[in-house]
Structures are given as structure tokens and as C-alpha cells.
Amino acid sequence: MNAPHPIRTLYGHLATIAPSLDAVAPAEPLPSMSEAIGRLESSLAILDGIAESALMAVHHVERATAGGAGQRYDYRRLEDVVAKLAEAARRTEAARARVSSKLMGVS
């Protein structure tokens, strides 16, 4: 019963998931202008939907915690979520600043 798993015996521990997408995806070349416009439009639509869903989820989390729910593991998960949302906000703000600079004629 205490024998190691056969795959671990052969290959060791399997690879773990990287902490960020930057560590997983190799640097890719910048897209062409038309491809960049398409990516921007589709990504903005996705981000808008995610933001609406996140706000709805936050509403439910607020109501649940106001009602007394929450354990130690919930706190850790909330910390992880806060960090991920902060990283997403930071990167989205950087993209917004690039668009703002472009519109102002600063490159």
C-alpha cells in the first residue's frame, strides 16, 4: 500500500503548473495590424463578460460573508483571487495606457 506510484518510480514527479502564463507560453511575435485588431476586439468582449461575471460573483461572496459564511481555506482562496484580479487589473491598465498614448499621438 505504501509503494510509490509506478509512474513516479519511472519518471519522478510530474511537472507542476507554472505560477503565471508568462512562464508557460514562449514569447510570440507581435501579430499583424489586422490580426491585432481582431484579437483586441475578441479579447475585449471576453474581458467584458468576465468582468460582469466577476462582479456578480463578488456580490454573492459579499452576501455570503455578511451572512457569516467563511473558513480558513475560504480566506486563502480569497487571497488567491484578489492577487489574480490585481494582476489582471494591472495588465489591463497597462494596455489601456498604451491605447491612450496611441490616441494622444505619443508612441
N, C-alpha and C positions, 0 to 999 in steps of 0.2 A: 504494500500500500504506500510506503514511503519512497518508493523508487522514483527517480526523476522521469519526466515525460520523455518518450523516445525521440521526439523532435528536438527537445532541448539537449539531449545527450549528443545528437548528431551535429546540431548547428549552433548550440548555445542559445542565449536569449534572443528572441526576435527583435527586430528594430522597433524602437518606440516612435511615437508620433512626435514630430518636431513642434516646438512651442509656438512657432509662427509660420505663416505661409511663405515668408521670405526665405526661410531655411529649407523649404520643400521645393519650391519652384525655382529652376535656374533662371538667371536673368534672360529675358526675351527681348528681341529687338523691338523698337517702337513701331507701332502699326502705321500704315499709310494714312493720309488725312481722311479719306472716305471711310476706311475701316475704323479709325479713331472716333469719327462722328457716330457711327453705328454702335460702337462699344459704349460710348458715353451715353447715348440715348437709352439703350437697353439697361445699362448699369444704373442709371438714374431712376428708371422705372422700378427696378428691383429694390434699390435702396429706399425709395419712397414707400413701397409696400412693406419692407422690413421695418421701417421707422413707425408706420402706422400699427403694425403688429406688436412692436416693442412697447409702444405707448399703451396699447390695450392690455398687454401682459403686465406692465407696471401698475396699471390701475387695479388689476386683480391682486397683485402682490401687496400693494398698499392696503387694500381692504382686508386681505387675509392677515397681514401682520397687525393691523389695527384691531382685528378680532382676537388677537392673542396667539396666532399660529407662529411657529418658528422654533427650530432646534439648532444645535451647534453646526450640523452638516449643512443646514439651510444657510447659515451665516457664511460658511466657506464658499458655498455655491454663489451666493450673492456677491461676495468679494470678487470671485472669478468673473461674473457677469459684468460688474462695474468696471473691471480692468479691460475687458474686451470692448465694452461700449466706449470707454475713454479712448482706446486705441483707434477704434473706428471713427470716432468724432475728430480725433487729431488728424487722421489721414484725410478725412473728408474736408476738413477745414483747410488743409494744405492744397487740396485740389481746387477748392473754392477760391483761394488766394491766387492760384495760377490763372484761373479764368478771369478773375478781377483784374489782374495785371495785364492780361492779354487785351481785355476790353478797354483798358486805360491807355493802351499803346506802349506799355513797358514790357520789354522782353528780356 
